[in-house]
Amino acid sequence: CELPPPQPGRDPPEVAMALAAAGAVARKNGPPQLWAALTLQTRGLRERATRSMAPYSNFRLANPVTAKNWPPLDEVGNPITLTECRTLLHHLHLQEIERMREKRNFIMPSIRPGDLLEIRYELSRSQQTFAVFQGYCVDVRNRRLNSGFVVKNTYDDVGVEQLFPRYSPRLLDVRNVKQVPRHEKPDLRPRTRNYRYRWWYYHRAEFALGKNTLIQQIPQKPGIMSMEPKIRHVLSRLRKKYAMQRLEAGLPPYIYPGPYQVSRRRSREVTAERERRMQIYAWDDRRKRQAKLDARKAKHDWATYKINKEKKFTALSKLPAYHPLAPGNLPK
């Protein structure tokens, strides 16, 4: 092994020359132990005796030492998704709403458009001044932490509207002076999606047509009521026609019913099966319709999120310890 070459940027020229001469003499005339000790102990005058650990404690992106292993993947985990962001904001809103409700010293009444309200709110906390605004509620905004209601009144023939946040700490009292009568909206939708209850069966006498002709001309709705009535009527006509042929031939009018016997019991079974299928199809149709309406409502109601309430830990507790939104790092 050889002595490291002198470094002009770190050692002065005379020190570098002296080190080189001492190394040459020790390597030529001295024992190997002296050369090894001189090689191990050589360092520049501008080099510290102990190694500095400052680059390993400075966590910045510009520091190449710590930027390799930052952030720690075992604490961060997978990158946060859009759903997790919404869940996190939802939990933050719920915490803030609960904190505002605990600080409130009055009971917030139920507010609807048209109610006469009287709001007492704080103007200056340092000067201990407050104001009272009375008017009619013209709008109610349900947006979680940003919920509020708009109250309108006239002063000196000038209309004034004021928006009061529902969870504002400056609200001192809200009183509902006069309420609008609470009338439930009537549900104008039909009670069922099965419109076959409007189908009337006893209108054949209104038409001046024969029974068989009328049956053939009745428009059949596609579904469970289309095939079986036709089959029943066709078999009835075949039985009557065959019975007339047997009478003309002098044979007894008895007819073997065959494998598909259409009797009174069979007609009742067919009717019962038809009613059962009608109920099943009506139930399926109603269930599909309700699922479609629920999906449409969930699609348009953008402010509602699905929260898994069975989880023991919220999104805030899953944040790493160094995150500014962690429970210990939030500003008080």
Residue pairs with C-beta under 8 A, 6 or more apart in sequence:
1 39
2 23
2 27
3 19
3 20
3 23
3 24
3 27
3 38
3 39
3 42
4 42
6 13
6 15
6 16
6 17
6 19
6 20
7 16
7 44
8 16
10 44
10 45
10 46
10 47
11 19
11 44
11 45
11 46
12 45
15 45
19 42
22 38
23 35
23 38
23 39
23 42
26 34
26 35
26 38
27 35
43 49
55 63
55 65
55 66
56 65
56 66
58 65
58 66
59 66
59 70
60 66
60 67
61 67
61 70
71 320
75 320
75 321
75 322
76 320
80 88
84 315
86 305
87 305
87 307
87 315
88 315
88 316
88 325
90 144
90 305
90 307
91 314
91 315
91 316
92 316
92 325
93 144
93 145
94 144
95 316
96 145
96 167
97 144
97 145
97 167
100 167
100 168
100 169
101 167
103 169
104 171
106 172
106 173
106 174
108 166
108 174
109 174
109 175
109 176
110 176
111 117
111 137
111 140
111 149
111 174
111 176
112 137
112 140
112 179
112 180
112 182
113 137
113 138
113 139
113 140
113 180
114 136
114 137
114 180
115 136
115 137
115 176
115 177
115 178
115 179
115 180
116 134
116 135
116 136
116 137
116 176
116 177
116 178
116 179
117 134
117 135
117 136
117 137
117 149
117 151
117 174
117 175
117 176
117 177
118 132
118 133
118 134
118 173
118 174
118 175
118 177
119 132
119 133
119 134
119 151
119 164
119 171
119 173
119 174
119 175
120 130
120 131
120 132
120 171
120 172
120 173
120 174
121 130
121 131
121 133
121 164
121 168
121 170
121 171
121 172
122 129
122 130
122 170
122 171
122 172
123 129
123 130
123 131
130 172
133 151
133 153
133 162
134 151
134 153
134 177
135 151
135 152
135 153
135 160
135 162
136 151
136 152
136 153
137 149
137 150
137 151
137 152
138 150
138 151
138 152
138 161
139 149
139 150
140 149
140 150
141 147
141 148
141 149
141 150
143 303
144 303
145 167
146 165
147 165
147 166
147 167
148 163
148 164
148 165
148 166
149 163
149 164
149 166
150 161
150 162
150 163
150 164
151 161
151 162
151 164
152 159
152 160
152 161
152 162
153 159
153 160
154 160
164 171
164 174
165 171
192 282
192 286
193 282
193 285
193 286
193 289
194 278
194 281
194 282
194 285
194 286
196 221
196 225
196 278
196 282
199 225
204 211
204 214
207 214
209 217
212 233
212 237
215 229
215 230
215 233
220 226
220 229
220 230
223 281
224 274
224 277
224 278
224 281
225 274
228 270
228 274
232 262
232 267
232 270
235 260
235 262
236 262
239 255
239 262
242 255
243 253
243 255
246 252
246 253
246 255
247 253
257 263
298 304
316 325
316 326
316 327
317 327
319 325
319 326
320 326
321 328
322 329
323 329
324 330
